[in-house]
Amino acid sequence: MPLDSRDYKNMTDYLQHLYQCRPYARAGIEHPATVYYPADWQVLDVDSLLDSTPPTAEARDFAVYDYSYLHDLQNSKPALHNGQTFTLKSIREKPLKLRGGLGRYYDMLATCAALERELRDAVAEGWMRAPSRATYHRGVQPAEALRRGIKRSAAIGIGTLTVFNDAGRYKALLAKRSDATAYDSGMFHVLPAMMFGPTTAGFRDAREWSVKHQVLREVLEELFAMPEQLDPARWDFFADHPALRYLLSLLDSGGAQLCASGIILNLLTLRPEISTLLLIHDPAWHRRVTAPDSDMPLITAEETLSETVVAAPIQDDAAFLSHFPADLHLMMPAQATATLWLGIDLARGLISSEPSAIESPVP
């Protein structure tokens, strides 16, 4: 169950005091996340956020490990897969760079997701106590935990706000997560949102250490129902998908842009999320993917509740929020809230700098 406004504020205040950082704020509401912002030159180069050194395997050395929570998830969600993930080694600024390691999904659930579950449960019961978090910070100082992923499996996420031109009106996609997700089920999220990790067994190809590569693959999976593949023969197995070829042509021609808006650290989970924006200027894209006889129809994956997909206009905050329940932030993960508004602000700036939305011919 989502927290109410008072509990949400109390939880955010507690985390702000513990970590002594600036929480992300919007419209006077502070959220349990802090944002590292890219340099101007990094905005149009999403892979500039990544250290050039390919991730390597990390020792399984954890300060806390919630086996009970992990087992509960495994029993209630039998489709869970213990896939390989890219994890946080360190974050540095000026320029913003994230250095990565390799971990496993189950370890993230037992060390990071469990921290959020413990605190949310306590707050909902009227307590502000987090014994597992306290145990973790006996070995890792709070300030250090904001920049290094030590003693936990801080799997990296990527959230992408998709904004498209619908006959001259720019709209953003949001939808609720289904019960097929390990956690955050029933909460609104940006589309696509993903765990950042390799698909090839043993991370055979270092080219998978790429934000752009991951986002494009997840666009196909979450917006065009491309089946997820475990251990594909090729790292770029989806390269010939028609929706990808079309999107790449727009990116090459200026009809679309893939941008970095920051790296968000969720203070509840102590996990980083790379925040990105997919901005599609060409109105032909929306017409094509929503046409009744489309050759590349927009179809969401099973992780998304398809009946909850909302395309809301972004011209101003009030118009956007009018399409959602009140207190939308209470029904979103903290990193998704930040990704949403960072993306909307960035999109508005990029749209206003466009001389015109030039439509390309549909191939």
C-alpha positions in Angstrom: 0.0 0.0 0.0 1.3 3.5 -0.8 2.1 5.7 2.2 0.0 8.8 2.9 1.4 12.3 2.5 2.4 12.7 6.1 4.2 9.3 6.3 5.9 10.0 3.0 7.2 13.4 4.3 8.3 11.9 7.6 10.2 9.1 5.7 11.8 11.6 3.4 12.9 13.8 6.3 14.4 10.8 8.1 16.4 9.8 5.1 17.5 13.4 4.4 18.7 13.7 7.9 20.5 10.4 7.8 22.3 11.0 4.5 22.7 14.8 4.8 22.0 15.3 1.1 19.6 17.5 -0.9 16.4 15.5 -1.8 14.9 15.9 -5.2 12.0 18.4 -4.9 9.1 19.3 -7.2 6.3 21.8 -6.5 7.3 22.1 -2.9 7.3 18.3 -2.3 10.6 16.6 -1.3 11.2 13.0 -2.4 13.5 10.3 -1.0 16.0 10.5 -3.8 19.0 12.7 -4.6 20.1 13.7 -8.1 23.6 13.9 -9.7 23.3 16.2 -12.8 25.3 15.8 -16.0 27.4 18.5 -17.6 25.7 20.2 -20.5 27.8 18.3 -23.1 26.7 15.0 -21.6 23.0 15.5 -22.1 23.0 14.4 -25.8 25.5 11.6 -25.1 23.9 9.1 -22.7 26.9 6.8 -22.7 29.1 9.6 -21.5 27.7 8.9 -18.0 29.5 5.5 -18.0 33.1 4.9 -17.1 35.0 3.4 -20.0 36.2 0.4 -18.0 33.9 -2.6 -18.5 32.4 -3.9 -15.3 33.9 -7.0 -13.6 32.5 -9.4 -11.1 32.2 -8.2 -7.5 32.8 -10.3 -4.4 29.6 -11.3 -2.6 30.5 -9.4 0.6 27.3 -8.0 2.1 26.7 -6.2 5.4 23.1 -7.4 5.5 21.2 -10.0 3.6 17.4 -10.5 4.0 16.9 -14.2 3.1 13.3 -14.1 4.4 12.3 -11.2 2.1 14.0 -12.9 -0.9 12.3 -16.2 -0.2 8.9 -14.5 0.1 9.4 -12.9 -3.3 10.6 -16.2 -4.8 7.5 -18.0 -3.5 5.0 -15.3 -4.5 6.5 -14.6 -7.9 7.9 -17.9 -9.3 8.8 -16.3 -12.6 11.6 -14.3 -11.0 15.0 -14.8 -12.7 18.4 -14.4 -11.0 19.9 -12.5 -13.9 23.2 -10.7 -14.1 23.1 -7.0 -13.4 25.5 -4.1 -13.6 26.1 -2.7 -10.1 27.4 0.6 -8.7 31.1 0.7 -7.9 31.3 4.5 -7.6 29.9 7.8 -8.8 32.0 10.8 -9.4 31.0 14.3 -10.6 32.4 17.0 -13.0 32.0 15.2 -15.3 29.4 12.8 -14.1 30.6 9.2 -14.4 29.4 5.9 -13.0 31.8 3.0 -12.6 30.2 -0.4 -12.6 30.6 -4.0 -11.4 28.7 -7.2 -12.0 26.2 -8.7 -9.6 23.0 -10.8 -9.4 19.3 -9.8 -9.3 18.5 -11.8 -6.2 21.4 -10.2 -4.3 19.9 -6.8 -5.1 16.5 -7.9 -3.8 18.0 -9.2 -0.5 20.4 -6.2 0.1 18.8 -3.1 -1.4 15.1 -3.7 -2.1 14.9 -5.2 1.4 16.0 -1.9 2.9 13.1 -0.1 1.3 10.6 -2.8 2.3 11.8 -2.7 6.0 11.5 1.1 6.2 8.2 1.4 4.4 6.7 -1.3 6.6 7.9 0.5 9.8 6.6 3.9 8.7 3.2 2.4 7.8 3.0 1.1 11.3 3.9 4.4 12.9 7.6 3.7 13.6 10.7 5.3 12.2 13.1 2.4 12.7 15.3 0.5 10.3 17.5 -2.1 12.0 19.0 -3.5 8.8 19.9 -0.1 7.5 21.5 0.7 10.9 23.5 -2.5 10.7 24.6 -1.6 7.2 25.8 1.8 8.2 27.9 0.4 11.1 30.3 -0.6 8.4 29.6 1.9 5.6 29.1 5.6 6.5 26.0 7.2 5.0 28.0 9.7 3.0 30.1 6.9 1.5 27.0 4.9 0.6 25.8 7.8 -1.6 28.8 7.4 -3.9 30.0 3.8 -3.5 28.1 0.5 -3.8 30.1 -1.4 -1.2 28.7 -4.1 1.1 25.4 -4.3 -1.0 24.4 -5.3 -4.5 23.4 -1.8 -5.8 22.1 -2.9 -9.2 21.9 0.0 -11.6 18.5 0.8 -13.1 17.6 2.9 -16.2 14.4 4.9 -16.4 13.4 6.4 -19.7 10.6 9.0 -20.1 9.2 8.6 -23.6 7.8 11.8 -25.0 6.3 11.9 -28.5 4.6 14.3 -30.8 0.9 13.6 -31.3 -0.2 15.9 -34.1 1.6 18.9 -32.6 1.0 18.0 -28.9 3.9 16.5 -27.0 2.8 13.7 -24.6 4.6 11.5 -22.1 3.9 7.9 -21.4 3.3 6.5 -17.9 1.7 3.2 -16.8 1.3 1.0 -13.7 3.6 -2.0 -13.2 1.9 -5.4 -13.1 2.3 -8.2 -10.6 4.9 -9.7 -12.9 7.4 -7.3 -11.5 9.3 -8.3 -8.3 8.4 -5.1 -6.5 6.8 -1.7 -7.2 3.8 -3.7 -8.5 0.8 -1.5 -9.0 2.8 1.7 -9.0 3.1 4.2 -11.9 6.4 4.2 -13.7 7.9 5.6 -16.8 8.1 3.5 -20.0 10.5 1.9 -20.5 12.1 1.2 -17.1 14.6 -1.5 -16.7 17.4 -3.2 -14.8 20.7 -2.4 -16.5 22.6 -5.6 -17.2 24.0 -7.9 -19.9 22.0 -10.4 -21.8 24.9 -12.6 -22.9 26.0 -15.2 -20.4 29.0 -14.1 -18.5 28.9 -10.6 -20.1 30.7 -11.9 -23.2 30.6 -8.6 -25.1 31.7 -5.4 -23.4 29.5 -3.4 -25.9 26.6 -4.2 -23.7 28.0 -1.7 -21.2 26.0 1.0 -23.0 23.0 3.1 -21.9 21.9 3.6 -25.5 22.1 -0.1 -26.3 20.0 -1.0 -23.2 17.4 1.7 -23.7 16.8 0.7 -27.4 16.4 -3.0 -26.5 14.0 -2.1 -23.7 12.0 0.1 -26.0 11.4 -2.9 -28.1 10.5 -5.1 -25.2 8.3 -2.7 -23.3 6.7 -0.8 -26.1 6.7 -3.3 -28.9 6.3 -6.6 -27.0 9.6 -8.1 -28.3 10.2 -11.3 -26.2 13.0 -11.1 -23.7 15.9 -13.4 -24.6 18.1 -15.0 -22.0 21.7 -15.7 -23.3 21.1 -14.7 -27.0 23.7 -15.8 -29.5 24.4 -12.2 -30.4 24.6 -9.2 -28.1 22.7 -7.1 -30.7 20.2 -9.8 -31.5 17.4 -7.2 -32.0 19.3 -5.1 -34.5 17.0 -6.0 -37.4 13.7 -5.2 -35.6 11.7 -2.9 -37.8 10.7 -0.6 -34.9 14.4 -0.2 -34.0 15.4 0.6 -37.6 12.7 3.2 -37.8 13.7 4.8 -34.5 17.3 4.8 -35.4 16.5 6.6 -38.6 14.7 9.3 -36.6 17.6 9.6 -34.1 20.0 10.0 -37.1 17.9 12.6 -38.8 17.0 14.7 -35.7 13.5 13.4 -35.7 14.1 12.0 -32.2 16.6 12.5 -29.4 17.9 10.2 -26.6 19.1 12.3 -23.7 20.6 12.0 -20.3 18.9 13.9 -17.5 20.9 12.7 -14.5 21.8 9.8 -12.2 19.3 9.4 -9.4 20.1 7.7 -6.1 17.0 6.3 -4.4 17.6 6.8 -0.7 15.2 4.0 0.2 17.1 1.3 -1.8 20.5 3.0 -2.1 20.4 2.0 -5.8 21.3 4.3 -8.7 19.0 4.9 -11.7 20.3 6.5 -14.9 17.6 8.9 -15.9 17.0 9.4 -19.6 14.6 11.0 -22.0 13.5 9.6 -25.4 12.0 12.6 -27.2 10.3 11.9 -30.5 9.7 15.0 -32.5 8.4 13.5 -35.7 4.6 13.1 -35.5 4.7 10.3 -38.1 6.1 7.9 -35.4 3.0 8.1 -33.3 0.7 7.7 -36.3 2.6 4.7 -37.5 2.7 2.8 -34.2 -0.9 3.4 -33.4 -2.4 2.8 -36.8 -5.0 0.0 -36.9 -2.9 -1.8 -39.6 0.5 -0.8 -38.1 3.5 -3.0 -39.1 5.0 -2.1 -35.7 2.1 -1.7 -33.3 2.6 -0.2 -29.8 2.1 -3.2 -27.4 3.3 -3.1 -23.8 5.0 -6.0 -22.1 3.5 -8.2 -19.4 5.3 -6.2 -16.7 3.0 -3.3 -17.6 -0.7 -3.1 -16.9 -1.8 -2.3 -20.5 -5.1 -0.8 -19.5 -3.3 1.8 -17.3 -1.1 3.3 -20.0 -1.6 7.1 -20.1 -0.3 9.5 -22.7 -0.5 12.9 -21.0 0.3 16.3 -22.6 3.3 18.0 -21.1 2.7 21.6 -21.9 2.3 22.5 -18.2 2.3 20.6 -14.9 -1.4 21.0 -14.3 -2.4 19.7 -17.7 -0.2 16.7 -17.2 -1.3 15.9 -13.6 -5.0 16.2 -14.5 -4.7 12.8 -16.2 -3.7 11.0 -13.0 -5.0 10.5 -9.5 -4.2 13.1 -6.9 -0.8 12.8 -5.2 0.7 10.9 -8.1 4.1 10.8 -6.3 2.7 8.6 -3.6 2.0 6.0 -6.3 5.4 6.1 -7.9 8.9 4.9 -6.9 11.0 7.8 -5.9 13.4 7.4 -8.8 10.5 7.3 -11.3 9.2 10.6 -9.9 12.5 12.2 -10.4 12.9 10.7 -13.9 9.5 11.9 -14.9 10.0 15.6 -14.0 13.6 15.8 -15.0 12.5 14.4 -18.4 9.5 16.7 -18.7 11.7 19.8 -17.9 14.4 18.7 -20.4 11.8 17.9 -23.1 10.2 21.3 -22.7 13.6 23.0 -23.2 14.5 20.9 -26.2 11.1 21.4 -27.8 11.2 25.2 -27.4 14.6 25.3 -29.1 13.4 23.3 -32.1 12.7 25.7 -35.0 9.9 23.4 -36.1 8.8 19.8 -36.0 9.9 18.6 -39.4 8.0 15.5 -40.4 9.9 12.8 -42.3 8.3 10.5 -44.8 7.1 7.2 -43.4 9.2 4.4 -44.9 
